[in-house]
Amino acid sequence: MRGQALVGKIGVVVTAVRGGDRAGEIRVKVQGVPHHYLAYAVEPIAIGAHVLVIHYRGARQVDVEPWSPTPQHTP
């Protein structure tokens, strides 16, 4: 996947993001195929949390922030 196309994608933390310059790992599915990236965030983010990719650093590294999935509304 092209790097800038990752910006705006939602991923899941698979190795805790420890915050600052200490990366974790996220999984982002694209067309059903999982891709893994080193992820950095200002604050720590726990395993299993959803994140939003906000910047592509290159070399399979991204910056993320916590993301709360919106609940599905039923009519």
N, C-alpha and C positions, 0 to 999 in steps of 0.2 A: 504494500500500500504506500502511495506517495505520502511523504511526511506532512505537508500542509493539509492534506485531506483528512488527517487525524483530528485536527482542531475542531472541536464541537462534538466529537464522538463521546459516548458514554462507555466506561469500562468498569471492571471489578478488580479490587485489590486482591492479589493472590499471595503476596509477601508484604507484610506491613510497611507502609511508607513512614519512615521515622522522623521526617521533618527536616527542614533546612537543606544541608548538602548531603544528607544521608538517604539514599534512594531505597525504594521498595520496588515491587513489580506489579504490573497490572496486565489484565487480559482484555483485549478489545476484539469483539467478533465483527468481521466484515464479510458480508454475504455468506454467513454461516461458518466461516473459517476463523478460528481463534489466532490472534497475533499477540505476542508478549513484548512488553516494553519496560525499560527501567523508568521509574516514575519519581518525580520530586514534587514536594509540596511545602508550603510555609509551615504548617502544623502537621503533627503525626496523623495518619489515617489507618484505621484497623483493617485487618483481613476481612474480606466479605463486603466492605463498604463500596458503594457506587461512587465513581468519580467522573468528572468532566475534564477532558483534555483541553487545556487552554493555550499550550505552546508546544511546538515541536523543536527540540534542541538539535536534532540530527543524530545519526548513529544509534537509532532505536531507543532514544531517550526523549521523555516528554515531561512537561510540567502539568500538574493536575490540581483540582480543588474538589472538595467534597460535593456530592450531588445527591439530592433526594428525588428518587423517581416519583413522578406524579401518579397518584392512584387513578386507576381506570374508572371512569364514571359510567354508570349504567343508566339507560333512559328510564 
